Amino acid sequence: MISDPLVDRRRPGTNPADPRGLWTVNQLCDLVQVRSSRQTGSVVRLLVHAGRRPA
C-alpha cells in the first residue's frame, strides 16, 4: 500500500537506489492518479493526450 500522498510529486534523491518510477511517469504523462487501499492494493492510472501539445 502506498501511504505517501505525494509519492509521484517529489523529485527523487541522488541515490541511484532511490525509487523514481512514479516520479518519472508523472513527468511524462498529462495526468497520473494513484489510489491505494488495503483491500485492493495500489492502482496507478495514466493519461497521455495524443497529438501536438500547445506551446
N, C-alpha and C positions, 0 to 999 in steps of 0.2 A: 504494500500500500504506500502511495506517495503522500507524505504528510506535509511537505513544504509547499505552500500555495504559490510561491514564486520560483519553483524549480526550473521553469523554462525561461525565466526573465533575467536571472543573474548571470553575468559573464563568468565562465569557469575560471578556476585558478590556473596558475602557471605550471602546476604539476601535471605531467602527461598522463598520470594515472587517474586524475580527476574526471568524473563523468561529464560529458559535454554533448551527448546526443540530442536531448530535448532543446538545449540552447541553440544548437546548430539548426535544427528543424525550425525553430522559431525565427531564425534569421532568414531562412529560405522560403518560408510559407507566408501567405497572407493572413491566415488565422490558424492558431493552434489552441485546442481545448484539451485540458487534462482533467479527467474525473476519476476519482478513486474512492472505493469503499471496501469494507471488509468482506462483504457478501460477493461482490462481482470482481474485485481486483481493480486494476487500473485500465482506463480506456483513454487513448490519445486519438483525437480527431484532427485531421489536417485539411486545410482548404488552400488551393492554389488556383488563382484565376488564370485561365488560358489567354493568350494573346498579348498584345503590347501594353505595357504599363504607361500611364501618363507621366510626362517629365516633371 
